[in-house]
């Protein structure tokens, strides 16, 4: 080598980007920025190149210059290909990380939530608590873990060890909530008991000054959605002296809050008779007459049409439809909040008295807040009236969200007055 010449730099590939090591991917500049700003997901279309490791493989992400961006777990069979656990190259995804994140999440709730008044709370809120794809809810002395990706399977034992050490629950149940790209989901006859002793099928938990019956052994929902707590409180605030119609009433928690708020009449509509049976238990648990509410089994749209024919009116109509799709079908179409919400609003306004209130909720991140409110506006337009929003509610404090992750702030809830 000629000593008068500068040393040669390592040769780069012809496209000019640094060489990327195995189990490392390069992110486009906009994706790298989002990850650094706090977004915890890398979607399949943003991968840049196909990789084929096993689910749960640890993947490092770098930017166009080869600088470290984040470290996550890979899932080949999900629209979210990588869930980001760390943005520090010195932090490993291991048992210590899980213990630290669980401990921090529990400490945060201790500052924000009065556990004596709330028997159903979120203990670990996935991405917002640094454990993407993992959710932990507390129901009294029991914990229910929801896993949203097969990629976190290797962390399960570390997670359960940490939860037992910090909270000493009587049992931990596991729900697997992930689906493959082909639409298949793990089959569970019920939630799996993974630690502790079996819980009773039904037991009561408190919320504010009321009680609700839950089932932590169920394969999907326990019967009480903690994320809608602020919405239930809104119902109680606005229900006094009103005839209330609760559509998609499920186990009747909103109906119970309407009764507690002084509603003169409560009518609940749901397609499942067993949901109404649980609603009656909830009314009784909270000290109300379980036979006082009117419980109607049927499709919401068909029931609304019958009310229109009969000229029946209400002062407050509550809408809390399924997040995206369900067996609520009409004309062969399955319910979709994104497609059908405005139509539901129109049909509801036809039974809402002038000056009455519409309470509307939507809990899918696939519908933005702007799209939700546009659906309210379009529904009112089709009904020949207008709505004025007088109250908005969001997720309670045990469901924190990240400013760089709008999908995590998924709850839309509005109270609107009909013009």
N, C-alpha and C positions, 0 to 999 in steps of 0.2 A: 504494500500500500504506500502511496506517495505521502510522506509526512506533511507535505505542504497543503494537502487537500483535507477538508473537514470530513469527519467520520460519516459514513453512510447511515441514514435512518432506515429502520426496518421497512421493508416493502409492504405497502398496503394493497388490498384487492383492487382490481381495476376500477370499481365504482367509487373508490376513495374513502370508504368507511373502514373503521378499525375492525380487526378480526374479532369475532365473537366466539367465546368459549362454549363448550357443551352446557346445556341447560341454562343458557343465557340468551335473552332476546333483546334486540334493539327496537326501541320505540320511536315512532315518529315524533317530531318536536311538539306538536300540540298534545299528543297523548302523554308524553313525558312531563309536560307542564301540568296537566291535570292530575297525574299521579303525585307529583311533588306537592301540589296544592291541597292534597288530601283525598282525592277520589280513590276509592279502594278497589275498583274493578278495571280489568282489561278485557274488553269484549273480543270475541273471536275475529271479527273483521279488522281489528286493530293489531293483530298479532304480527303482521309483517311477513312472516314466513311460517309454514307448517312445522310443528314439532310433534313428536309422538311418544313422550314418556308416560309412565303409569300415572293414574290419578293420585294426587297428593305429592307428586314430585316437586321439590323446591326449585323455583325458577328465579334467577336474578334478572333484573331489567336494567338496561343501560340506555343512554341517549345516543344521538348521532355521533358524539365525540367519544363514546365509550365510557362516559362518566356514570357512576352508579345512580340509579333512580329509586329502586325499591326491590323488595324480595317478597315472593308470594308462593302460594300453592296452586298447582296446575290441575285443571279439570278438562279432559279432552271431550267430555260428553255433555257440555253445558254451554249456553250462549255466553256465559261469563267464563272466560278461559283461565284467568288468573285472578285470585283474590289476594290483595296486598296486605301483608302482616307487618312489614317493617320498611322504613326508609333510611335506616342506618346500616351500613355495610358490616358493622361489628356486632349486630344483633342477630342471633340465630332463631329459627322457628323451632322451639323445643319446649320441654317441660317447664323450664324456668320462665320463658316468655308467657306461657299459659298461666302459670301461678301468679306472676306479676300483674297480668291484665285482669284476671279474676279478682284479685285482691283490690286493685284500684277501682274496678267497677262497683264492688260491694261498698267500699268506703265512700264513693260518690253518692250512692243511694242513701247511705246513713245520714248524710248531710241534707238531702233533698226531700226524703219521703218519710212520713210517720208510719212505720210498719204496724203500729198498734191499731191504727184506723184503716189501714189498707191491707187486706189479706191476700190480694192478688196484685203483684207488682212485677215489673221487669227487672231482673237482676243483672243480666248481661245482654246488651243490645247490639250484638254482632259488630258490624263495621264501626259504629260510633265508639265502641269500647275496645277497638283494636283486635277483635276476634271475628273477622268476617266469615259469614256462613254459619255462625253459631249464635243461637238465642237461648237464654235461660229465663224462665218465669217461675216465680214463687207463688204457690197456693197454700197458705197456712204453713204446715210443717213439711210440705212436699215440693219438689222441684220438677219442672218439665223442661227438658232440653229439646230444642228443635234444630236439626241439622239440615242445611239447605244445599249442601254439596257433598259428594262422596270424597272430595279432596281432603276433608278434615278428619277422615276416619282414624288416621294414625294419632291424632291428638285427643281422642275420646278418653282414654284412660287417664291421661294427664289432667284433662278437664274435670273428670269426675273426682279424682283425688283432691284437686284444689277446692272444688265445691264442698266436698265432705269436710275438709280441714277447716274451711272458713265458716260454713253455715251449719254443719252437723244436721242435715235434714234427716227425716225418718226414711225417706226414699227418694231416688232420682229415677224419673221416667224419660225415655227417649222416643221422639217422633222423627222419622226420616221424611223430610218434606221436599226432596229434590226429584226432578224428573230428567230423563235422558232426552237427547235431541229428538228421539223418536216418539216422545210423549209418554213413555212408560215411567211409572213411579214404583219405588219399593213397596211391596205389599205388606201391610201390617194389619192384623186383626184388631190390634189395640196397641197402645204405646208399650214399649218394652221396658220392663223393670230391670235397671242396670245396677242399682245399688240399693241397699236397705231392705226393709220389709214392705210387703204389699199394702197399698192404700185401700180404704173402702171405696166402693164404686161411686158413692155419693157422700159428700160432706160439705159443710157450710164454711164460707169465708166472709169476712166483713168488708164492706166498702162504705166509708163515711159512717152513717148510722143505720145502714141496712145490711142484710145478709143475702147471699146467693149460693145456690147449690152448684158444685162443680164436680167434674169427673176427670181426674188426672190420668186415668187409664185409657181414655178414648184415643183412637188413632189419629184424630186431627184436632178438633177444637174441644176444649174443656167445658165450654158453655158460657164463659165470661171473657170478653175481649178487654184487656186492661188498657189498650191503646185508645179506646173510645171513652175513657173515664171523664174527660173534660166535656165531651158531648153529652153524656148522661147528666152531668151537673147542669149543663145549659138547659136541658129539657126540664129539669126540676125548677129552674129559675123562671121559665116562661110558661109553665103549664097551668098556673092557678086559674080556676074558673073556666077552663076551656074543655071543649069536646075534642079528644085526641084520637087520631088515627095513626097507628104504628104499623107501617108496611115492612115486610121482610122482618118480622118481629123476633124470629129465632126464639131464644129462651126467655125473652121478655124483660131484659134488664132495663131497657129504655121505658117500657110500660110501667115498671115498678117505680122508676124515678118520676114519671108523669103522675102516678098516684100520690107519691110522696109530696109532689109539688102542688097538689090540690086540684088536679083535673076532675071535672064533674063527670066525665065519661071517658073510658079507655076502650078502644076497639083495636085488636091486634090481628094481623093477617100474615099467615105463613103457609107454605105448601106442606109442611110436615106436621102431622098431628102430634108426634112425640115431642116436638119443640114446644107446643102449647102445654103438654103435660109437665115439662120442666118449668115453664113459665108459671104455672099454678103453684108449683113447689116454691118458686122464688117469691111469689106474692105472700104465701103463707109464712115463709122464713122471715120475711121483713115485717110481719105482723098485720098484713092486709088480708081481706077476704079473697080467697083464690077464685071464687065464682063471680066476683063483681065485674071484672073485665069481660068483654065479649071477645071470644077467640074464634076466628074464622079460618078454616082450612081451605086454601085455594090459591090460585095464581093471582098475583097482585093486580095485573091488568084486567083480568076478568072480573075480579071483585069490584074494582073501581068502576067498570062499565055498568055493573048491576046497581051500584050506588047512584050513578048518574040517572039511570032509568027510574029509580025510586025517588029521586030528588033529595037524597040524604046529603047533609052537609056537615062539615067539621070546622072547628076553629083553629086547629093545629094539625098538620100532617107531617109525620116523620118518615124520612126515606133513608134507609141504611141497607142498600142492596148488596148482593155479593160483589166482592172486589173486582172480579173480571168476568167469570162465567159460572153458570150453575145449571141445574136441571130446570130452572124457571124458564120454560119454553112457551112460545106462542107462535102458531103458524109454522112449526118446525124449526124456528130459530132459537138458538140458545142465547140466554141473556149475556150482553156485553156492555159494561158500563161506558166504554169509550164510544160505542155506536148508538146505544139506546137510552142514555141518561136523559137527554132532552125530551124524548118521547114520554118517559116516566114522569118527568116534571109536568108536562102538559096534561097528562091524564090525572095527576094528583090535584092540579089547580082546578080541575073541573068539579071537584068535591070540596074545595076550600072556600069558605065563606069570604066575601069581600072584607078586607082588613084583617083576614086571618094570617096565620104564620106557617111558613114552610120551613121545616128543619131538614137539611140535606147533608148526607155524609158520603164520602168516597175514600177508600183506603188503598187504592192501587197506585203505585208510583208510575204506572204507564199512562195515567191521566194527570196532567199537570194542573196546578191551581188555576192557571189562566183558562185551560180547556174546561175545567169543572165549572167555573163561573160563566163561561160562554154557554155551556149546556143549560145552566139555569136561565140565562137570558133568552136563548133560543126556545126553551120550553115555555117561558112566559109569553114570548111573541106569538107562538103558535096557539096559545090559549087566549089571545086577545087581551092580555093584561100586562102588567109589569111587576117586578120584584125590587124591593129595597132591602139590601143586606144591613142588618142592625147589629149583628154579633157574629164573630168568627172565632173558632176554637181550633187548637192544634193538638199535637202530642203532649202528654203530661211529662213532667220533668224526669221521670225514670226511663223515658224514651228519648235520650239526647240525639241530636243530629249534627253532622259535620257541615261547615259552610261550603266546603268544596265538593259536596256530595248531595245534590238536590234530590236524588232518588230516595235518600234516607228520610227526608221530610215529607212523608207520603200522605199524611192524613189531611184531608180537606173537609171542613165542617162549617156550615153557614146557617144562620137563622135569618130568614127574609120575610118581610111583610108584603102581602099581596096588595097591589094598588086598587 
